[in-house]
């Protein structure tokens, strides 16, 4: 998989970032569904198709 996270970690990009299920609007963080979509987009971009 990927050795970094796409969660909320104050910009450190480390494997121990957290993922919020439904973040508050004021946080500006992505929710779980948005992060799942980002992983799909990332893996699709790496594919041959």
N, C-alpha and C positions, 0 to 999 in steps of 0.2 A: 504494500500500500504506500502511502505517502508519509514521510517522516516528520511532517509538520501539520499543524492544525489550521482549520478555517473558522475556529470559534472566536470567542471573546477573550483576549489575553493582553490587553493594553499595548498591542503592537509588538510583542516579543516573538510571536510565531513559533511556539514550542508545542511539543506533543501533549502537554498537560493543560491546554486551553479548555475553557468551558463552553458548552453549547446551551443556549437558552431555548426553552420550548416555545414560550410566548413572551418575548421581551416587551417591556413598557415602551411606549412611543418615544419617550424622552431619552432613552439610552442610545438610540441610533444603531443598535446591534441587530444582526439578522436572527431570525428565529430558526427553529429546527428545519422546517420545510424549505426555507431559503438556502440553508446550508446544504441540505440534501440535493437541491437543484444545482448548486454550485459544484458539488462533487461530480454529478452526472455531466455537466458541461465540461469540467476539467478532463475527465476520463475520455469523453467523446472527442475532445480536441486532440488528445494523444493517440486516438485510434487511427487506423489507416483509411477509414471511410470518410 
